[in-house]
């Protein structure tokens, strides 16, 4: 499945307040942040409860949370009218440029 196919399929399940308005974008952004926190929480539990071993059970739990984050990010992309595939492609181009210039490490948006 491509990112664009995922975005289209995810949009078919999208029911949330303010869809198509700034409130919808806010909802999606907050949802993505929340799901990102849940990813971090599952990883924390790997350290606490499983001696740092990502076994099949934790792999599934973490993957499910990543999926939730992906859904919200796909919807945020839909809210701003941009294809998720284009976002992914642009991001890879930015990373390749940073790598070529030796600026993958560091901070700031304009490296």
Secondary structure as UniProt FT lines:
FT   HELIX           3..11
FT   TURN            12..13
FT   TURN            17..20
FT   HELIX           22..49
FT   TURN            51..52
FT   HELIX           56..80
FT   HELIX           84..101
//
